[in-house]
Amino acid sequence: MTERKIRVGMRRRVVLLVVPPVEELDLVGPVQVFGTANRLLGGGQSRYAVEVVTNARDLRIDGECGLAVLAHRHYRDVRGQPDSVLVICGVGARTTRDPALFAWLRRAATSARRLGSVCVGAFLLAEAGLLAGRRATVHWKYARELADRYREVSVESRPLWVQDGNIYTSAGVSAGIDLALAWVEEDHGTAASLKVARELVLFLRRPGQDQVSVSLAAQASHTKVMHELQVWMAEHLDQPLPVDVLADRAAMSPRNFARVFARELGATPVRYLVQLRVEAARRLLEQTDKGLAQVASASGFASVDVMRRVFLRTLGTTPHRYRRHFQPDGAHHNSALRAGPTT
């Protein structure tokens, strides 16, 4: 809190250190967040000065999808003290061994307010010795590799991003956007971060949220019938949706339907439906001012009390506390009044 008060109104210098080739969105996503913050929050002045630096001699940053950009300068030519440094590293560059680069990162970790990584950039932080004894995350495909190569790092494969002290790691690709939004929130508050997220048509997500949501997992269904059913379920959460209704829509017997569903989704229909309802309720709590009764009804929970019990079991918090944490200050006040007693 003190840090934020001291720095309010200051133009923060963010250095993006890129080791190519990179996934384009790993780089462009955070740049877009900070650029949007400048446009929406600046009041005539930029809130962020973003510098893209690289270890490439010709300053060319090649993207894995074919795009290329030019960095502002080589990382050795960075002068002064950045407020924040974000390391962006391509999959092929995660085995980089560059003592000079790692020494630069160690200095940045002590001089900058924040040091973060996107995707496999965590490998460079770990190789530099900056993740020893710390919690960290990375894209789920590389979590086991990171844990095996760096036993002193506590790797968490589920969160979108993890903070341990002034070191931040993120899961990569779109999760780099989530981390950038989190930095905007630290600097300017939740309302400002939500404003940027809405401008970019994003959900304002937080570190407790999983890399793969149940809605995304639904897209992995192997059969057209099951995929269409999953989409239909998500669009009809305000209805009871018992197993026999779902089985009938899939043109299967209830027993065969339950077997096929569990095989394709890795969860029973009932469990999957609960996950869908929780995810829908979370979005409504984050993005709207609907009362808790309205949220419960729209998400398919029989009552606010049922929703509360499910939240406690699956998220370890109540819907009311969840909203207070994830919505901008004051935005939940009216909805809490309409909902009646705190739940």
Helices and strands as residue ranges (DSSP letters): H 2-7, E 12-19, H 24-41, E 48-54, E 60-62, E 68-70, E 73-74, G 75-77, E 84-89, G 91-93, H 99-111, E 114-118, H 121-127, E 135-136, G 140-142, H 143-149, E 154-155, E 161-164, E 167-170, H 175-188, H 190-199, H 214-218, H 224-235, H 243-249, H 254-265, H 269-287, H 292-299, H 304-314, H 319-326, H 333-339
